[in-house]
Amino acid sequence: MRFRGLRFIVLLLAALTLTMEAAHVLELPQKMHYAPGLYSAVNSTMYRYFALVGGPLTILTLLSGAGLVLALRNQPGFRWTLVGVLAYFVAFGVWLLVVEPVNRTVATAFARDPDSLPQLWTALRARWEYGHLAGFVLELLGLASLLWSVLAEHTDRPGGLPHTG
């Protein structure tokens, strides 16, 4: 298997990146019913490390994924790798267009008038939560495609398993 180390890095980073969106999705059903004050308190305190850790993870996933796509041109599994990496890029685009503007709006309101946050979060809650849900679906599709790309590379071998000897 060519580029085994790079594939490993991309798969690991993609899986770690997906964990953050998965956490949002698992929280979504309960949080959609929170009172404005509780929702604001949770969202204003819970996600600092999502940005500090998740931002770099996402960028590393995108950069290493792009590198893998370039490295695997004309190789078995290329198309699935391309689909997987593109799904992560589209998920990032969704975050930039849907979720990040909410984050920016809330940060601005926090600096100007922290007491306005419960009502502001109430108005923006669906956009923020469902933006993360869309990101999760895209990243899950991306990770599944990346995993399939490894399996697709070995379809010419008995059992579809890599030769290790």
Sequence and secondary structure as in RCSB ss.txt:
>XXXX:A:sequence
MRFRGLRFIVLLLAALTLTMEAAHVLELPQKMHYAPGLYSAVNSTMYRYFALVGGPLTILTLLSGAGLVLALRNQ
PGFRWTLVGVLAYFVAFGVWLLVVEPVNRTVATAFARDPDSLPQLWTALRARWEYGHLAGFVLELLGLASLLWSV
LAEHTDRPGGLPHTG
>XXXX:A:secstr
 TTHHHHHHHHHHHHHHHHHHHHHHHHHHHHTTS HHHHHHHHHHS HHHHHHHHHHHHHHHHHHHHHHHHTTTS
TTHHHHHHHHHHHHHHHHHIIIIIHHHHHHHHHHHHH GGGHHHHHHHHHHHHHHHHHHHHHHHHHHHHHHHHHH
HHTTTTSGGG     
